Amino acid sequence: MSAARVTRVDGPMVEVSHTGRLAMHELVEIGPDALPGEVVAIRDGRATVQAYEYTGGLRPDDRVCPTGTPLTARLGPGLLGRVFDGLLRPLTDGPVWLLPQAPGTDLDGERWDFEPGVRVGQQVTGGSELGTVPGPGAVVYRIMVPPDGGGTVESIVPAGRYRADDEIAVVGGAPVRLTTRWPVRLPRPVRERRPADTPLHTGQRVIDLLFPVLKGGSVAVPGGFGTGKTMLLQQISKWCDADVIVYAGCGERGNEMADVVTELFALTDPRGGGRLADRTVAIANTSNMPMMARETGVHSAVTVAEYFRDMGYDVLVIADSTSRWAEALREFASRTGVLPAEEGYPATLGSALAAFYERAGAVTTLGGAHGSVTIVGAVSPPGGDLTEPVTTQSERFVRGLWTLDRELAYARHYPAVSWSGSFARDALTVGAWQVSHGAPNWAADRARLLSLLTEADRLAALAELIGITGLAAPERAVLLTARLVRDAVLRQSGLSPRDGYCGRAKGLALVEAVLAVGDRLRWLAEQGRPAESFESADLGALVRVRDTAGPDDAAAVLTARDTVLTELEGVS
């Protein structure tokens, strides 16, 4: 077929004339430098292509060559411990400016140690494991039969070192290589989606105790500038009990993304030592990189997550931030003349967000293993306006919302998760899991904490009008207990070597201790003790134990509780 030709260039949008044989979402190569692009519209002999590289130098009548395939991601050994761009091209060992076909960015020439796990003549199905390749850390790559493959193993190579494109087996007449390619916009198939029933432990008390997320769930994290989104997401990626982390920096500042990557490569993995980066895949599309590569970066991230999910791993995807992704959609839509909807975003914004978050889930893989993909997407509303379209649309499709409050952040209360503006739709499921794992009062204690905080907010507003002395002693006991909840339970320093991460036992002990002290304060108030008497009591032992006790030291918390209760026994 004759090649298509460029007729117009407008930033990342390239219009081409064609002979009628281009397909939607087909990958094409544009111009003499073979810039990658994707067909996004076809009409009346013309096609619209979104380019994934800088289009400076393109001219009318430049050739546009179709590849016959959609935009795909290379999946296989070499993903963990590296940084990629939105098209999943390696940046870790690449040049300063990543150019098309730049030297040093191809993983196919590397060799990997393959250990076979099946025999010739064995029957396998799509998704079955053929062998393993060691990863840089504890995570092992499982080489699987392609989803559409299966049959008799006709041949398999012996243990040894092989290149990514080497044929390691023949299954049902089809060759299988160490690496495979998969369309980034197409979810990978599974045997079945199963109900998510296990919480993702993040090590951050405000999340694990009040607004938990399940493995296979989805969460949006809206917050204005300076509220600590990136720091919270870094803490979650460092301490959560997911097997693999996929961190997608989408349109963020280059120096901020560089700091994230530098810290990932410097941190020790708390789960068994080694580098945290050895179970992390970082995808970087900073604000100075091509705008439309940012749009596809989130799809590449979820595709990588599904690849590791199909090996039976629990994977966490962190997208920071979905607002920059939505802005890329808006910019390209304006160039193509799409009728704008609210605040200039395309009318398809809701369906794009839904398609992204719906790729989260707990599944039974084609090979029979259990795996999950959990998605946490940051939202950066302009001016902190939580009524803007990306925030409101995200709320419709996620299972949890961790709203970051500017006032809490300015008061240096971190994580600045608002208890009044956040929710967790899976709290009942988490409560059932806690009952089966030795915490039968978890749901009731969570409800008491939220009730205390809500009542304290109401009383604090009233106290601003009439003064604290105008409140009755029981109401002042509520305010004191809520302050203890905020300072002893919800506040957590990411820089603290003892409290940057909080184990499940310590978190439950802190809740039990604070509620026990709150019950004692309420009893004192009901017995007619003046509020000044218990407000002047030293409750600092319970606040300080947050930092002095180790991450799993519940005994120290209970000792501090007993110290405070003894102090309150002397109140008269």
DRENVEXLUM-349889 format. One record per residue (C-alpha): residue number from 1; residue in three letters; x, y, z. Coordinates in Angstrom, 1 decimal, m for minus. Layout:
REM residues N
REC   nr  rest       X       Y       Z
REC  NUM   ALA       X       Y       Z
...
//
This chain:
REM residues 572
REC   nr  rest       X       Y       Z
REC    1   MET     0.0     0.0     0.0
REC    2   SER     1.1     3.6    m0.6
REC    3   ALA     2.2     5.5     2.5
REC    4   ALA     0.0     8.1     4.0
REC    5   ARG     1.2    11.7     3.9
REC    6   VAL     1.2    14.6     6.4
REC    7   THR    m1.2    17.4     5.5
REC    8   ARG    m1.2    19.5     8.7
REC    9   VAL     0.8    19.7    12.0
REC   10   ASP    m0.6    21.3    15.1
REC   11   GLY     1.6    20.5    18.1
REC   12   PRO     1.1    16.8    18.9
REC   13   MET    m1.8    16.6    16.4
REC   14   VAL    m0.9    15.5    12.9
REC   15   GLU    m3.4    15.2    10.1
REC   16   VAL    m2.6    12.8     7.3
REC   17   SER    m4.2    11.8     4.0
REC   18   HIS    m4.4     8.0     3.5
REC   19   THR    m5.7     5.4     1.1
REC   20   GLY    m8.4     4.0     3.4
REC   21   ARG    m6.3     1.2     5.1
REC   22   LEU    m5.4     2.9     8.4
REC   23   ALA    m7.1     1.5    11.5
REC   24   MET    m8.2     3.2    14.7
REC   25   HIS    m5.5     3.1    17.4
REC   26   GLU    m3.0     1.8    14.9
REC   27   LEU     0.6     2.8    15.6
REC   28   VAL     2.3     4.7    12.8
REC   29   GLU     5.7     6.2    12.2
REC   30   ILE     5.8     9.8    11.1
REC   31   GLY     8.3    11.6     9.0
REC   32   PRO    12.0    10.8     8.3
REC   33   ASP    12.7    10.2    12.1
REC   34   ALA     9.9     7.7    12.4
REC   35   LEU     8.2     9.5    15.2
REC   36   PRO     5.7     7.2    17.0
REC   37   GLY     2.1     8.2    16.8
REC   38   GLU    m1.4     6.7    17.2
REC   39   VAL    m4.4     7.0    14.9
REC   40   VAL    m7.3     8.5    17.0
REC   41   ALA    m9.8     9.6    14.3
REC   42   ILE   m10.5     8.6    10.7
REC   43   ARG   m12.9    10.6     8.4
REC   44   ASP   m13.3    11.2     4.7
REC   45   GLY    m9.9    10.0     3.6
REC   46   ARG    m8.1    11.8     6.4
REC   47   ALA    m6.8    10.5     9.7
REC   48   THR    m5.9    12.3    12.9
REC   49   VAL    m2.7    11.1    14.6
REC   50   GLN    m1.5    12.0    18.1
REC   51   ALA     2.2    12.1    18.1
REC   52   TYR     4.2    10.9    21.1
REC   53   GLU     7.3    12.9    20.3
REC   54   TYR     8.2    16.6    19.6
REC   55   THR     6.9    17.3    16.1
REC   56   GLY     9.3    20.2    15.3
REC   57   GLY    10.6    19.8    11.8
REC   58   LEU     7.7    17.8    10.4
REC   59   ARG     6.5    19.1     7.1
REC   60   PRO     3.5    18.6     4.8
REC   61   ASP     4.0    15.6     2.5
REC   62   ASP     6.2    13.7     4.9
REC   63   ARG     5.6    10.0     4.9
REC   64   VAL     3.4     8.3     7.6
REC   65   CYS     4.0     4.6     7.6
REC   66   PRO     1.5     2.3     9.4
REC   67   THR     2.9    m0.6    11.5
REC   68   GLY    m0.2    m2.8    11.4
REC   69   THR    m0.3    m3.1    15.2
REC   70   PRO    m1.7    m1.0    18.1
REC   71   LEU     0.4     0.8    20.6
REC   72   THR     1.9    m2.1    22.7
REC   73   ALA     4.1    m2.4    25.8
REC   74   ARG     7.1    m4.7    26.0
REC   75   LEU     6.5    m7.1    29.0
REC   76   GLY     9.1    m9.3    30.4
REC   77   PRO    12.4    m9.4    32.4
REC   78   GLY    14.0    m6.0    32.8
REC   79   LEU    11.0    m4.0    34.1
REC   80   LEU    11.8    m4.1    37.8
REC   81   GLY    14.3    m1.6    39.1
REC   82   ARG    14.2     0.7    36.1
REC   83   VAL    12.6     4.0    34.9
REC   84   PHE    10.7     4.2    31.7
REC   85   ASP     8.9     6.9    29.7
REC   86   GLY     5.2     6.8    28.8
REC   87   LEU     5.8     4.4    25.9
REC   88   LEU     7.7     2.1    28.2
REC   89   ARG    11.1     2.9    26.7
REC   90   PRO    13.9     2.7    29.2
REC   91   LEU    15.2     6.0    30.7
REC   92   THR    17.5     4.5    33.3
REC   93   ASP    20.4     3.9    31.0
REC   94   GLY    19.3     6.2    28.2
REC   95   PRO    20.8     9.5    27.0
REC   96   VAL    19.9    12.8    28.5
REC   97   TRP    17.4    13.5    25.7
REC   98   LEU    15.5    10.3    24.7
REC   99   LEU    15.4    10.3    20.9
REC  100   PRO    13.7     7.8    18.7
REC  101   GLN    15.8     4.6    18.5
REC  102   ALA    18.4     6.1    20.8
REC  103   PRO    21.3     3.8    21.6
REC  104   GLY    21.5     2.2    25.0
REC  105   THR    17.7     2.1    25.5
REC  106   ASP    16.9    m1.4    24.1
REC  107   LEU    16.5    m4.2    26.6
REC  108   ASP    16.2    m6.9    23.9
REC  109   GLY    19.9    m7.5    23.8
REC  110   GLU    20.3    m8.3    27.5
REC  111   ARG    20.6   m11.9    28.6
REC  112   TRP    18.5   m13.4    31.4
REC  113   ASP    18.7   m16.6    33.4
REC  114   PHE    15.8   m18.9    32.5
REC  115   GLU    14.9   m21.9    34.6
REC  116   PRO    12.3   m24.2    32.9
REC  117   GLY     9.4   m25.5    35.0
REC  118   VAL     7.5   m27.8    32.5
REC  119   ARG     8.4   m30.9    30.5
REC  120   VAL     8.0   m31.7    26.8
REC  121   GLY     4.7   m33.3    26.2
REC  122   GLN     3.0   m31.6    29.2
REC  123   GLN    m0.4   m30.0    28.5
REC  124   VAL    m0.6   m26.3    29.4
REC  125   THR    m3.2   m23.5    28.9
REC  126   GLY    m3.0   m19.8    28.4
REC  127   GLY    m1.5   m18.1    31.4
REC  128   SER     0.3   m21.3    32.6
REC  129   GLU     3.8   m20.9    33.9
REC  130   LEU     6.6   m22.3    31.7
REC  131   GLY     9.6   m21.2    33.9
REC  132   THR    11.1   m18.4    35.9
REC  133   VAL    13.7   m15.7    35.5
REC  134   PRO    15.2   m14.2    38.7
REC  135   GLY    14.4   m10.5    39.3
REC  136   PRO    16.8    m8.0    40.8
REC  137   GLY    15.2    m8.6    44.3
REC  138   ALA    12.8   m11.0    45.8
REC  139   VAL    10.2   m10.8    43.0
REC  140   VAL    10.6   m13.5    40.4
REC  141   TYR     9.5   m13.2    36.8
REC  142   ARG     7.2   m16.0    35.8
REC  143   ILE     7.3   m16.7    32.1
REC  144   MET     3.8   m17.6    31.0
REC  145   VAL     2.0   m19.0    28.0
REC  146   PRO     0.4   m16.1    26.1
REC  147   PRO    m3.3   m15.7    27.0
REC  148   ASP    m4.5   m16.9    23.6
REC  149   GLY    m2.1   m19.9    23.6
REC  150   GLY    m2.0   m23.3    25.0
REC  151   GLY    m1.7   m27.0    24.1
REC  152   THR     1.2   m29.5    24.2
REC  153   VAL     4.7   m28.3    25.1
REC  154   GLU     6.5   m29.5    22.0
REC  155   SER     9.9   m28.1    23.1
REC  156   ILE    11.5   m26.1    25.9
REC  157   VAL    15.1   m24.9    26.2
REC  158   PRO    17.3   m26.1    29.1
REC  159   ALA    18.3   m23.8    31.9
REC  160   GLY    20.6   m21.1    30.7
REC  161   ARG    21.0   m17.4    29.7
REC  162   TYR    18.9   m16.2    26.9
REC  163   ARG    18.0   m12.9    25.2
REC  164   ALA    14.6   m11.4    25.5
REC  165   ASP    13.6   m12.2    21.9
REC  166   ASP    15.0   m15.8    22.1
REC  167   GLU    12.5   m18.6    21.6
REC  168   ILE    12.3   m20.6    24.9
REC  169   ALA     9.5   m22.9    24.1
REC  170   VAL     7.0   m24.1    21.5
REC  171   VAL     3.5   m24.6    22.8
REC  172   GLY     0.7   m25.9    20.5
REC  173   GLY     2.8   m25.1    17.5
REC  174   ALA     3.4   m21.5    18.5
REC  175   PRO     6.7   m20.1    19.7
REC  176   VAL     7.0   m18.5    23.1
REC  177   ARG     9.7   m16.0    23.9
REC  178   LEU    10.9   m14.5    27.2
REC  179   THR     9.1   m11.2    26.4
REC  180   THR     5.8   m10.5    25.0
REC  181   ARG     3.9    m7.4    23.8
REC  182   TRP     0.4    m6.3    24.8
REC  183   PRO    m1.8    m3.4    23.6
REC  184   VAL    m1.7    m0.8    26.4
REC  185   ARG    m5.4     0.1    26.1
REC  186   LEU    m6.7    m3.5    26.2
REC  187   PRO    m7.1    m5.1    29.6
REC  188   ARG    m5.4    m8.4    29.9
REC  189   PRO    m7.8   m11.3    30.2
REC  190   VAL    m8.5   m13.2    33.4
REC  191   ARG   m10.4   m16.4    34.4
REC  192   GLU   m12.7   m14.4    36.7
REC  193   ARG   m12.9   m11.3    38.8
REC  194   ARG   m13.4   m12.2    42.4
REC  195   PRO   m14.5   m10.1    45.3
REC  196   ALA   m11.7    m8.2    47.0
REC  197   ASP   m11.6    m9.2    50.6
REC  198   THR    m8.1    m8.4    52.0
REC  199   PRO    m7.1    m4.9    53.0
REC  200   LEU    m3.9    m3.3    51.7
REC  201   HIS    m1.9    m2.4    54.8
REC  202   THR    m0.2     0.9    54.1
REC  203   GLY     1.4     1.6    57.4
REC  204   GLN    m0.3     5.0    57.6
REC  205   ARG    m2.8     4.9    60.6
REC  206   VAL    m5.3     7.4    59.2
REC  207   ILE    m5.8     5.2    56.2
REC  208   ASP    m5.6     1.7    57.8
REC  209   LEU    m7.9     2.7    60.7
REC  210   LEU   m10.4     5.1    59.1
REC  211   PHE   m10.3     4.9    55.3
REC  212   PRO    m8.9     1.5    54.3
REC  213   VAL    m8.5     0.2    50.8
REC  214   LEU    m8.7    m3.4    49.7
REC  215   LYS    m6.2    m5.2    47.5
REC  216   GLY    m7.9    m4.8    44.2
REC  217   GLY    m9.6    m1.5    45.2
REC  218   SER    m9.2     2.0    43.8
REC  219   VAL    m8.7     5.4    45.6
REC  220   ALA    m8.5     9.0    44.5
REC  221   VAL    m6.4    11.4    46.5
REC  222   PRO    m7.5    15.0    45.8
REC  223   GLY    m5.5    17.9    47.4
REC  224   GLY    m4.3    21.3    46.6
REC  225   PHE    m0.7    22.4    46.2
REC  226   GLY     1.3    21.9    49.4
REC  227   THR    m1.0    19.4    51.1
REC  228   GLY     1.4    16.5    50.9
REC  229   LYS     0.1    14.3    48.1
REC  230   THR     3.4    13.2    46.8
REC  231   MET     4.8    12.6    50.3
REC  232   LEU     1.8    10.5    51.2
REC  233   LEU     2.1     8.4    48.0
REC  234   GLN     5.8     7.9    48.6
REC  235   GLN     5.1     6.6    52.1
REC  236   ILE     2.5     4.2    50.8
REC  237   SER     4.8     3.0    48.0
REC  238   LYS     7.5     2.4    50.6
REC  239   TRP     5.6     0.7    53.4
REC  240   CYS     2.5    m1.0    51.9
REC  241   ASP     2.4    m4.8    51.7
REC  242   ALA     1.9    m5.0    47.9
REC  243   ASP     4.4    m7.3    46.1
REC  244   VAL     5.1    m4.9    43.2
REC  245   ILE     4.8    m1.1    43.0
REC  246   VAL     4.2     0.7    39.6
REC  247   TYR     4.8     4.4    40.2
REC  248   ALA     3.6     6.6    37.3
REC  249   GLY     4.7    10.2    37.4
REC  250   CYS     2.3    12.0    35.1
REC  251   GLY     3.0    15.6    34.2
REC  252   GLU     4.6    16.5    37.5
REC  253   ARG     7.6    18.8    37.9
REC  254   GLY    10.9    17.2    36.7
REC  255   ASN    12.8    18.0    39.9
REC  256   GLU    10.0    16.4    42.0
REC  257   MET     9.9    13.3    39.9
REC  258   ALA    13.7    13.1    40.0
REC  259   ASP    13.6    13.3    43.8
REC  260   VAL    11.0    10.4    43.9
REC  261   VAL    13.2     8.2    41.6
REC  262   THR    16.3     9.1    43.6
REC  263   GLU    14.7     8.1    46.9
REC  264   LEU    13.3     4.9    45.5
REC  265   PHE    16.7     3.8    44.3
REC  266   ALA    18.3     4.8    47.7
REC  267   LEU    15.7     3.3    50.1
REC  268   THR    16.1    m0.1    51.6
REC  269   ASP    13.1    m2.4    51.1
REC  270   PRO    11.5    m2.9    54.5
REC  271   ARG    10.2    m6.3    53.3
REC  272   GLY    13.4    m8.3    53.5
REC  273   GLY    16.1    m5.8    52.7
REC  274   GLY    17.6    m5.0    49.3
REC  275   ARG    16.6    m2.0    47.3
REC  276   LEU    13.0    m0.8    47.3
REC  277   ALA    13.5    m0.1    43.6
REC  278   ASP    14.0    m3.8    43.0
REC  279   ARG    10.3    m4.4    43.2
REC  280   THR     9.3    m1.1    41.7
REC  281   VAL     8.6     0.0    38.1
REC  282   ALA     8.8     3.8    37.6
REC  283   ILE     7.2     5.5    34.6
REC  284   ALA     8.2     9.1    34.3
REC  285   ASN     6.4    11.6    32.1
REC  286   THR     7.4    15.0    33.5
REC  287   SER     5.8    18.3    32.5
REC  288   ASN     8.5    19.1    29.9
REC  289   MET     8.1    15.7    28.1
REC  290   PRO     5.7    15.3    25.1
REC  291   MET     2.2    15.9    26.2
REC  292   MET     0.5    12.9    24.6
REC  293   ALA     3.1    10.5    26.0
REC  294   ARG     1.6    11.6    29.3
REC  295   GLU    m1.8    10.5    28.1
REC  296   THR    m0.6     6.9    27.3
REC  297   GLY     1.7     6.7    30.4
REC  298   VAL    m1.2     5.7    32.7
REC  299   HIS    m2.3     3.0    30.4
REC  300   SER     1.3     1.6    30.2
REC  301   ALA     1.4     1.6    34.0
REC  302   VAL    m1.7    m0.4    34.4
REC  303   THR    m0.7    m2.8    31.6
REC  304   VAL     2.6    m3.5    33.5
REC  305   ALA     0.6    m4.0    36.7
REC  306   GLU    m1.7    m6.5    35.0
REC  307   TYR     1.4    m8.4    33.7
REC  308   PHE     2.7    m8.9    37.3
REC  309   ARG    m0.9    m9.6    38.5
REC  310   ASP    m1.1   m12.5    36.1
REC  311   MET     2.0   m14.0    37.8
REC  312   GLY     0.0   m14.1    41.0
REC  313   TYR     1.3   m10.9    42.6
REC  314   ASP    m0.5    m8.1    44.4
REC  315   VAL     0.4    m4.9    42.6
REC  316   LEU    m0.1    m1.2    43.5
REC  317   VAL    m0.4     1.4    40.8
REC  318   ILE     0.3     5.0    41.9
REC  319   ALA    m0.7     7.7    39.4
REC  320   ASP     0.6    11.1    40.3
REC  321   SER    m1.4    12.8    39.0
REC  322   THR    m4.5    12.0    37.0
REC  323   SER    m5.2    15.8    36.7
REC  324   ARG    m2.2    16.2    34.4
REC  325   TRP    m3.4    13.3    32.4
REC  326   ALA    m6.8    14.9    32.1
REC  327   GLU    m5.2    18.2    31.0
REC  328   ALA    m3.4    16.3    28.2
REC  329   LEU    m6.8    15.0    27.1
REC  330   ARG    m8.2    18.5    27.2
REC  331   GLU    m5.4    20.0    25.2
REC  332   PHE    m5.5    17.5    22.5
REC  333   ALA    m9.3    17.6    22.3
REC  334   SER    m9.1    21.4    21.8
REC  335   ARG    m6.7    21.0    18.9
REC  336   THR    m8.9    18.4    17.2
REC  337   GLY   m12.0    20.6    17.5
REC  338   VAL   m13.9    18.3    19.9
REC  339   LEU   m16.8    20.1    21.5
REC  340   PRO   m15.7    21.0    25.0
REC  341   ALA   m17.7    20.1    28.1
REC  342   GLU   m17.3    21.3    31.6
REC  343   GLU   m14.2    23.6    32.0
REC  344   GLY   m13.0    22.7    28.6
REC  345   TYR   m12.5    19.0    29.3
REC  346   PRO   m13.8    16.6    26.6
REC  347   ALA   m17.2    15.0    27.2
REC  348   THR   m15.4    11.6    27.3
REC  349   LEU   m13.5    12.5    30.5
REC  350   GLY   m15.8    10.4    32.7
REC  351   SER   m15.5     7.3    30.5
REC  352   ALA   m11.7     7.7    30.3
REC  353   LEU   m11.5     7.9    34.1
REC  354   ALA   m13.9     4.9    34.5
REC  355   ALA   m11.8     2.8    32.0
REC  356   PHE    m8.7     3.6    34.0
REC  357   TYR   m10.0     2.8    37.5
REC  358   GLU   m12.0    m0.2    36.3
REC  359   ARG    m8.7    m2.0    35.5
REC  360   ALA    m8.2    m2.4    39.2
REC  361   GLY    m9.5    m5.6    40.8
REC  362   ALA    m8.8    m8.9    42.5
REC  363   VAL    m8.8   m11.8    40.0
REC  364   THR    m8.2   m15.4    39.4
REC  365   THR    m5.7   m15.5    36.6
REC  366   LEU    m5.8   m17.7    33.5
REC  367   GLY    m3.2   m19.9    35.2
REC  368   GLY    m5.3   m20.3    38.3
REC  369   ALA    m3.3   m18.0    40.7
REC  370   HIS    m4.8   m15.1    42.7
REC  371   GLY    m3.5   m11.6    42.0
REC  372   SER    m4.7    m8.1    42.3
REC  373   VAL    m4.2    m4.5    41.0
REC  374   THR    m4.9    m1.6    43.3
REC  375   ILE    m5.0     1.9    41.9
REC  376   VAL    m4.3     5.1    43.8
REC  377   GLY    m4.7     8.2    41.7
REC  378   ALA    m3.7    11.6    42.9
REC  379   VAL    m5.8    14.6    41.8
REC  380   SER    m4.4    18.1    41.7
REC  381   PRO    m7.5    20.4    41.5
REC  382   PRO    m6.5    24.0    40.4
REC  383   GLY    m6.6    26.3    43.4
REC  384   GLY    m7.7    23.4    45.6
REC  385   ASP   m11.3    23.5    44.1
REC  386   LEU   m12.7    20.0    44.9
REC  387   THR   m15.8    20.7    42.8
REC  388   GLU   m13.8    20.7    39.5
REC  389   PRO   m14.6    18.0    36.9
REC  390   VAL   m11.6    15.6    37.5
REC  391   THR   m12.2    15.4    41.2
REC  392   THR   m16.0    15.0    41.0
REC  393   GLN   m15.8    12.5    38.1
REC  394   SER   m13.1    10.4    40.0
REC  395   GLU   m15.4    10.2    43.1
REC  396   ARG   m17.9     8.4    40.9
REC  397   PHE   m15.6     5.5    40.0
REC  398   VAL   m13.4     4.9    43.0
REC  399   ARG   m14.0     2.8    46.2
REC  400   GLY   m12.3     5.3    48.4
REC  401   LEU   m11.4     9.0    48.7
REC  402   TRP    m8.5    10.4    50.7
REC  403   THR    m9.1    14.2    50.6
REC  404   LEU    m6.2    16.2    51.8
REC  405   ASP    m7.1    19.3    53.8
REC  406   ARG    m5.2    22.5    53.4
REC  407   GLU    m5.8    23.7    56.9
REC  408   LEU    m4.5    20.4    58.4
REC  409   ALA    m1.4    20.7    56.2
REC  410   TYR    m0.8    24.3    57.2
REC  411   ALA    m1.1    23.2    60.9
REC  412   ARG     1.6    20.7    60.1
REC  413   HIS    m0.7    17.8    60.7
REC  414   TYR     0.5    15.0    58.4
REC  415   PRO    m0.9    13.0    56.7
REC  416   ALA    m3.4    15.8    56.1
REC  417   VAL    m6.3    13.4    55.3
REC  418   SER    m9.6    15.1    56.1
REC  419   TRP   m11.9    12.9    58.2
REC  420   SER   m14.9    14.9    57.1
REC  421   GLY   m14.2    14.9    53.4
REC  422   SER   m13.0    11.3    52.9
REC  423   PHE   m14.7     8.0    52.6
REC  424   ALA   m14.1     4.2    52.2
REC  425   ARG   m16.8     2.2    50.6
REC  426   ASP   m15.1    m1.1    51.6
REC  427   ALA   m15.0    m0.4    55.3
REC  428   LEU   m17.6    m3.2    56.0
REC  429   THR   m15.5    m5.7    54.1
REC  430   VAL   m12.4    m4.7    56.0
REC  431   GLY   m14.3    m4.9    59.3
REC  432   ALA   m15.2    m8.6    58.5
REC  433   TRP   m11.5    m9.3    57.7
REC  434   GLN   m10.5    m7.7    61.0
REC  435   VAL   m12.9    m9.9    62.9
REC  436   SER   m11.5   m13.0    61.4
REC  437   HIS    m7.9   m11.8    62.2
REC  438   GLY    m8.4   m11.1    65.9
REC  439   ALA    m9.8    m7.5    66.0
REC  440   PRO   m13.6    m7.9    66.6
REC  441   ASN   m14.0    m4.3    67.7
REC  442   TRP   m12.3    m2.7    64.7
REC  443   ALA   m15.6    m1.5    63.0
REC  444   ALA   m17.1    m0.3    66.2
REC  445   ASP   m13.9     1.6    67.2
REC  446   ARG   m13.7     3.1    63.7
REC  447   ALA   m17.2     4.4    64.0
REC  448   ARG   m16.5     5.8    67.5
REC  449   LEU   m13.4     7.7    66.2
REC  450   LEU   m15.3     9.2    63.3
REC  451   SER   m18.2    10.2    65.5
REC  452   LEU   m15.8    11.8    68.0
REC  453   LEU   m14.0    13.8    65.3
REC  454   THR   m17.3    14.9    63.8
REC  455   GLU   m18.8    16.0    67.2
REC  456   ALA   m15.5    17.8    68.0
REC  457   ASP   m15.7    19.8    64.8
REC  458   ARG   m19.2    20.9    65.7
REC  459   LEU   m18.2    21.8    69.3
REC  460   ALA   m15.1    23.7    68.1
REC  461   ALA   m17.2    25.9    65.9
REC  462   LEU   m19.5    26.5    68.8
REC  463   ALA   m16.6    27.3    71.1
REC  464   GLU   m15.4    30.0    68.7
REC  465   LEU   m18.7    31.8    69.3
REC  466   ILE   m19.2    31.4    73.0
REC  467   GLY   m15.7    30.5    74.2
REC  468   ILE   m14.4    27.2    75.6
REC  469   THR   m15.6    28.0    79.1
REC  470   GLY   m19.2    28.2    77.8
REC  471   LEU   m19.2    24.5    77.0
REC  472   ALA   m20.3    21.9    79.6
REC  473   ALA   m17.7    19.5    81.0
REC  474   PRO   m18.9    16.5    79.0
REC  475   GLU   m18.5    18.6    75.8
REC  476   ARG   m15.0    19.7    76.8
REC  477   ALA   m14.2    16.0    77.4
REC  478   VAL   m15.2    15.3    73.8
REC  479   LEU   m12.9    18.1    72.6
REC  480   LEU   m10.0    16.8    74.6
REC  481   THR   m10.5    13.2    73.5
REC  482   ALA   m10.7    14.3    69.8
REC  483   ARG    m7.5    16.3    70.2
REC  484   LEU    m5.9    13.1    71.6
REC  485   VAL    m7.2    11.1    68.6
REC  486   ARG    m5.7    13.7    66.2
REC  487   ASP    m2.3    13.9    68.0
REC  488   ALA    m1.8    10.4    69.2
REC  489   VAL    m3.4     8.3    66.4
REC  490   LEU    m3.9    10.3    63.2
REC  491   ARG    m0.7    12.4    63.2
REC  492   GLN     2.3    10.5    61.8
REC  493   SER     5.7    11.7    60.7
REC  494   GLY     7.1    10.2    57.6
REC  495   LEU    10.6    11.2    58.7
REC  496   SER    10.4     9.4    62.1
REC  497   PRO    12.4     6.2    62.1
REC  498   ARG     9.9     4.6    64.6
REC  499   ASP     6.6     6.1    63.4
REC  500   GLY     7.1     6.5    59.6
REC  501   TYR     5.5     3.1    59.4
REC  502   CYS     2.9     1.7    61.9
REC  503   GLY     2.2    m2.0    62.2
REC  504   ARG    m1.3    m3.3    62.6
REC  505   ALA    m0.8    m4.2    66.3
REC  506   LYS     0.5    m0.8    67.3
REC  507   GLY    m2.3     1.0    65.4
REC  508   LEU    m5.0    m1.1    67.1
REC  509   ALA    m3.4    m0.5    70.5
REC  510   LEU    m3.3     3.3    70.0
REC  511   VAL    m7.0     3.3    69.2
REC  512   GLU    m7.9     1.1    72.2
REC  513   ALA    m5.7     3.3    74.5
REC  514   VAL    m7.2     6.6    73.2
REC  515   LEU   m10.8     5.4    73.5
REC  516   ALA   m10.1     4.0    77.0
REC  517   VAL    m8.8     7.4    78.1
REC  518   GLY   m11.8     9.1    76.4
REC  519   ASP   m14.1     6.9    78.3
REC  520   ARG   m12.4     7.9    81.6
REC  521   LEU   m12.6    11.6    80.7
REC  522   ARG   m16.3    11.3    80.0
REC  523   TRP   m16.9     9.4    83.2
REC  524   LEU   m15.1    12.2    85.2
REC  525   ALA   m17.3    14.8    83.5
REC  526   GLU   m20.5    12.9    84.2
REC  527   GLN   m19.4    12.6    87.9
REC  528   GLY   m19.3    16.4    88.1
REC  529   ARG   m15.6    16.9    88.0
REC  530   PRO   m14.7    20.4    86.7
REC  531   ALA   m13.3    20.4    83.1
REC  532   GLU   m10.2    22.3    84.2
REC  533   SER    m9.2    19.4    86.5
REC  534   PHE    m8.9    16.8    83.7
REC  535   GLU    m7.8    19.3    81.1
REC  536   SER    m4.7    20.1    83.2
REC  537   ALA    m3.8    16.4    83.6
REC  538   ASP    m0.7    15.2    81.8
REC  539   LEU    m1.8    13.1    78.8
REC  540   GLY     1.6    13.5    77.1
REC  541   ALA     2.7     9.9    77.7
REC  542   LEU     0.1     8.7    75.2
REC  543   VAL     1.1    11.3    72.6
REC  544   ARG     4.8    10.7    73.0
REC  545   VAL     4.5     6.9    72.7
REC  546   ARG     3.6     7.4    69.1
REC  547   ASP     7.2     8.3    68.4
REC  548   THR     9.0     6.4    71.1
REC  549   ALA     7.4     3.0    70.5
REC  550   GLY     8.6     0.9    67.6
REC  551   PRO     6.4     0.2    64.6
REC  552   ASP     5.0    m3.0    66.1
REC  553   ASP     5.4    m2.2    69.9
REC  554   ALA     1.9    m2.5    71.1
REC  555   ALA     3.0    m3.3    74.7
REC  556   ALA     4.6     0.2    75.0
REC  557   VAL     1.3     1.8    73.9
REC  558   LEU    m0.6    m0.1    76.5
REC  559   THR     1.9     0.9    79.2
REC  560   ALA     1.4     4.5    78.2
REC  561   ARG    m2.3     4.0    78.4
REC  562   ASP    m2.0     2.7    82.0
REC  563   THR     0.2     5.7    82.9
REC  564   VAL    m2.4     8.1    81.7
REC  565   LEU    m5.3     6.3    83.4
REC  566   THR    m3.4     6.3    86.6
REC  567   GLU    m2.8    10.1    86.2
REC  568   LEU    m6.6    10.6    85.7
REC  569   GLU    m7.4     8.6    88.9
REC  570   GLY    m6.0    11.5    90.9
REC  571   VAL    m8.3    14.0    89.3
REC  572   SER   m10.7    15.6    91.8
//
